[in-house]
Amino acid sequence: MFGGLIAHLGTVVACDRDPRGGVRLRIEAPEAVAEGVGPKDSVAICGVCLTVVENDATSMSFDVVPETLERSVLGSFVSGSRANVELSLRLGDRLGGHLVYGHVDATARIVGKRPEGQGHRLTIEVPLGLERFLVEKGYVAVDGVSLTIAAVRRGAFEIALIPETSARTTLGAKGPGDLANVEIDPIARYALAAAATYGRRGGGPTDEELSWAYEI
């Protein structure tokens, strides 16, 4: 489980193909490793939850299977690529963002980026099938970054990107044409699934039941 607050930017130093499929990915992120990383730990790389298989003082290695490569931007990684790195939450940590599972739903293309105040307005296409989960002022994780949706319009949603996020994450360097990982807010997933179940049975959930769903 993650919070979507990116503390470290890492660099891909190796992305070695496995003849059976998938890759062995090595990310250099010495400050992240120094916080305490070891084999079997969960680490989010651009929002994808991966398991550390080995590490040294400056880097971490992961086995990335074909399914993950096909469903995320990790399939486009080459040596020198930059990556958002977030260590998993500990019980008692502050949750400054929102709950992020590291289970990427889809990749989406950035279709616009323009200056807005001190930051930028980022426009991202809505991945097929995720339209109902994206609402104005709701949460979304883009490349693992916890963000608030500023606006939703036909086929796209918008993010008001602050300078701090641009400086500390991959989103600052991305622009129109680039792909990004998208994970919907898991609370929205559960709440809508509960509502759909009641819809098939007839009637609808009570206010108390919807409130419970949002508090999962």
Stockholm file with secondary structure:
# STOCKHOLM 1.0

chainA/1-216         MFGGLIAHLGTVVACDRDPRGGVRLRIEAPEAVAEGVGPKDSVAICGVCLTVVENDATSMSFDVVPETLERSVLGSFVSGSRANVELSLRLGDRLGGHLVYGHVDATARIVGKRPEGQGHRLTIEVPLGLERFLVEKGYVAVDGVSLTIAAVRRGAFEIALIPETSARTTLGAKGPGDLANVEIDPIARYALAAAATYGRRGGGPTDEELSWAYEI
#=GR chainA/1-216 SS CBCSCCCEEEEEEEEEECTTSSEEEEEECHHHHHTTCCTTCEEEETTEEEEEEEECSSEEEEEECHHHHHHSGGGGCCTTCEEEEEECCCTTCCCCSCCBCSCCCEEEEEEEEEEETTEEEEEEECCTTCGGGCCTTCEEEETTEEEEEEEEETTEEEEEECHHHHHHSGGGTCCTTCEEEEEECHHHHHHHHHHHHHHHHSSCCCHHHHHHHHTC
#=GC SS_cons         CBCSCCCEEEEEEEEEECTTSSEEEEEECHHHHHTTCCTTCEEEETTEEEEEEEECSSEEEEEECHHHHHHSGGGGCCTTCEEEEEECCCTTCCCCSCCBCSCCCEEEEEEEEEEETTEEEEEEECCTTCGGGCCTTCEEEETTEEEEEEEEETTEEEEEECHHHHHHSGGGTCCTTCEEEEEECHHHHHHHHHHHHHHHHSSCCCHHHHHHHHTC
//
